[in-house]
């Protein structure tokens, strides 16, 4: 029997991604590892994600350090997120070079028929269970080739994916101050060569939090952008003192747009929906049926009641999404309901957050940033918008790692930015 029908709509924190529920603030260390001697002379990569940092925020809010650093290095017009434009699917696409339909994190919340279980970002047990994750994340790729890695937060980094975690990592929480986090990066890079991580992932949640709460045009987002900008400036300054060949890559998982908080959307009620499993969301919902007849009846009912949302059968979703027709792990709903831009599903009588993402990834305001600088990158280079799955082969090339499994990203897309 299918799991109990999910009826509550996702809150804004679910849309944003990470849930700060872990209490452990100590560094986790996987003992007994060291760099292979041939890896010790390889360059270093610090991959920084600024959650919810829209493609235009740097200029819009005066991110002086990011503009200066990327001005001397590489900057894309924008980086297009994968569909759906949500935190967990896109962080893991960047980390694996795979579309969500291929790496398995098809939403921030979804139903797995084979497991008869639900994955959702607020469930620590699921988030830390490596068997939910497919693909080979960059830290796993590095560790398999005897190159040490470290993570100050990234989707999947707390999980033993293929029974491997980064050598150094933290459970996600927001209790550690930024100065301590920056110092930890410096400490990692100050370790003896045999213990020093060559790949480091680092995550900022602040811009996304403020975007959800106050909208993308708010002073709160401006303050968050400038906080992150100062922090990255300080990190670069401190890391540069070590005189190591460190390459910085700054990305985001998605953009942000303001939604109508008064005229919120509701799924129409019908007995035809009562037996379906519903994976909720503010911008996108998925419905799972037991048989073709049940799915078809629910689809036709919802299609007749479209109101600022579009209803798709899984196999009829746009090919450019690389989604329904490519559902490798059978985790995408039989029916997908996607809100129109600037609208969102909400609970009547309950206050809704202003800023939203999760919409069609062709919308300009869903676009994220890509900036890079360091000894491996060309100077004063500008490139057009590209898909985020192409970051993976770029990082692998920078670190001299061999990609051992098929991926969706292509090195040819970003190879021209390298010296």
C-alpha angles and dihedrals in degrees: 000000000000119000118267113291113263109227106166118095118236116262122227093264089058089053092048093054121222118075114206097219101122115100100194110105097173125110113255115219127192102216128219099037131120137164116271106247091246089057096053094081095049120111124259131243127201108192110197124191121196103195113229095003101153120216093255101041096096093064095029093057103026103251091183098179095047092046092049096045095045090042088063091043135022130324132173124213084238142323115238115224123223120254123296096044094221133126105250098042092048100043088052092046089055090048096048107027088234133118114245091254088061103039094044104237092110095164141350084268128022144149122247110207095196093052093036086222142113126238115206132164095240093058106091093190092058095040091054095044107100093199090076091064129080130187127046112279118214093255091052091048090052096045092049088057092048096256115131122236137191134197132198089189131322131155107275097012092109091055130083095239108187082357090294131115127177114278089243123027146141133225109244117266134127100230100098114089121236095246090056091047093051090047089053090057089051090048092052091051091047094059120109112280093257092056099035118112116231095193120051126176120199130183136201118195100178102091092051093048092053093043091056095045101042108013132252095283096055132115087235091064089046090055092047092050091051092047091054091044092054090046094053090046089054093046092052091047093052095043092049089061089068093064093222126144094256121168119200123209119184119194141157131215098226145332131252140238137184118254133202104264094185103051097045121177126247131191107243113248121243139149085239089073101043097093097043123101108238122204103198134215140156095241103019136027132188126206124199122202135194099227142005095261093053092046094048093049093049092046095051091048093050092044090057090052101048109149115170088331134084125223121213135181108231094246092049099056115123111282090226089068091064084214131107099025091046099048097144096175100037094241101123117098121256087235125036122198114195124188120231116250113284093018129096141182114252144166115261112251093014121110113247127210116249104228123064144176133173096094130124108315091226090073110105094223090058090063120112135204133267121191130160139175139162140096095307096053131083117245127249092002125157124192134183126254115293138176118272095234087076094070092075098064089044092057092044090054092048091053095042092241124153116234104227103184135045114274135181095233121088125213091212090071096064102018090096091067091064124089 
